Every structure is written in structure tokens, then in C-alpha cells.
């Protein structure tokens, strides 16, 4: 299965609690933090929910 490299590029300050929890679930806790996750439908949905705060690339 493919992987995604997700990097938080915008601050979570001012974001709704639901989006903050989504970032936590992805493993992103600080600005410029990067994680590699499996590209499952659940993860893609999470990334889609916070797409304005992160950048994504397939690896």
C-alpha cells in the first residue's frame, strides 16, 4: 500500500477542536512536523478534513 507524507504547514491556533483532534490523531503536534502514514481511506478522510493546514505528498 502507498504511504503519504503529511506535513503541518499552518498553525492549529484558531482551528476548531475537531480539527485539532484530527491533527493529533495524525501525529502532528507542532508546526513543520512531518509524519508518514499508510494511505487508507480513513487517513485520506482525516487529511481531507485538515487539508488547509497540511501539505501531502505520496511516497
C-alpha positions as CSV (number, residue, x, y, z in Angstrom):
1,X,0.0,0.0,0.0
2,X,1.2,3.5,-0.7
3,X,2.2,5.9,2.0
4,X,1.6,9.6,2.5
5,X,4.0,12.2,3.9
6,X,1.9,14.7,5.7
7,X,3.5,18.0,7.0
8,X,1.7,20.6,9.1
9,X,2.4,24.0,7.5
10,X,-0.2,26.2,9.2
11,X,-0.9,26.8,12.9
12,X,-3.6,25.0,14.7
13,X,-4.3,28.1,16.8
14,X,-7.9,29.2,16.0
15,X,-8.9,25.9,14.4
16,X,-12.0,24.1,15.7
17,X,-11.4,21.5,18.4
18,X,-12.4,18.7,15.9
19,X,-9.6,19.7,13.5
20,X,-7.1,19.9,16.4
21,X,-8.0,16.4,17.4
22,X,-7.7,15.2,13.8
23,X,-4.1,16.7,13.7
24,X,-3.4,14.9,17.0
25,X,-4.7,11.6,15.6
26,X,-2.4,12.0,12.5
27,X,0.5,12.5,14.9
28,X,1.0,16.2,14.1
29,X,1.6,18.2,17.2
30,X,3.9,21.1,16.1
31,X,4.4,23.3,13.1
32,X,6.6,21.8,10.4
33,X,6.1,18.3,11.9
34,X,6.1,15.5,9.3
35,X,4.7,12.0,9.6
36,X,4.4,9.1,7.2
37,X,1.1,7.3,7.3
38,X,-0.5,4.5,5.2
39,X,-2.9,5.8,2.6
40,X,-6.0,4.1,3.9
41,X,-9.5,5.6,3.2
42,X,-9.7,6.6,6.9
43,X,-6.4,8.5,6.8
44,X,-7.3,10.2,3.5
45,X,-10.5,11.4,5.1
46,X,-8.6,12.8,8.0
47,X,-6.2,14.6,5.7
48,X,-9.0,16.0,3.7
49,X,-10.6,17.4,6.9
50,X,-7.5,19.5,7.6
51,X,-6.2,20.0,4.1
52,X,-5.9,23.8,4.6
53,X,-3.4,23.2,7.5
54,X,-1.2,20.5,5.9
55,X,0.7,19.6,2.7
56,X,0.6,16.0,1.4
57,X,2.8,14.0,-0.9
58,X,2.7,10.4,-2.0
59,X,5.8,8.3,-1.4
